[in-house]
Amino acid sequence: MVLVVDVGNTRIKCAVYELDILKATFVFTENEVENNLKNILISYPKVTDLIVSSVAKALTFDLQTISNDLNIHFVSNLDSFPFENKYTTPKTLGVDRMILQRGATLLFPGKNRLIIDAGTCVTYDFVDEYDNYWGGAISPGLRLRYASLHQFTAKLPLLSLEEPSGIVGNSTNQSIHSGVVNGLICEIDGFIERFKQQNENFTIILTGGDAVFLAKR
């Protein structure tokens, strides 16, 4: 069994795999990580390997302290990946984006792939049918957009994610919800349309913490 840990900017996501079968998933904050990892290992004593991907700051404790029997591996750009990295600054490409490209390459072979990861940031990445990774785009995610409107203005409130009442907001709050949510939807649709113009056939992969909220929109 393998325990994989994805340390993101906002949350920590974990999954337990037995061979290629997903057995369980977990989501928690950094403050909860040590106790939760210990509890996961108690619940799944057959876990032998721990694989960690991190785009955030390092964990505040030594992972080896939760178990001396684990084989621990931190994913880095030195690992082998099943695509050709055409990024002009390959060493600056985040591990999270590299793992997304790996998954897309293995799950959808021989296709042009647009991977949209909607989390703290929204990333757009393109892998062509010959498994060449060309790069993409990075923009603020939903919560960053809410936070920036509040932080960089004098009077706009800090709101939580909410379905807008429509395109035209009839109050300040509804105007913010419309601008944030509909703005990101239009951005995503715009990127897809641009890719359609350049590629006759491609697969769109939507993932990330806000994927379910955005998918139906």
Secondary structure, 3 states (H helix, E strand, C coil): CEEEEEECCCCEEEEEEECCEEEEEEEECHHHHHHHHHHHHHHCCCCCEEEEEECCCCCCCCHHHHCCCCEEEECCCCCCCCCEECCCCHHHCCHHHHHHHHHHHHHCCCCEEEEEEECCEEEEEEECCCCEEEEEEEEECHHHHHHHHHHCCCCCCCCCCCCCCCCCCCCHHHHHHHHHHHHHHHHHHHHHHHHHHHCCCEEEEEECCCHHHHHCC
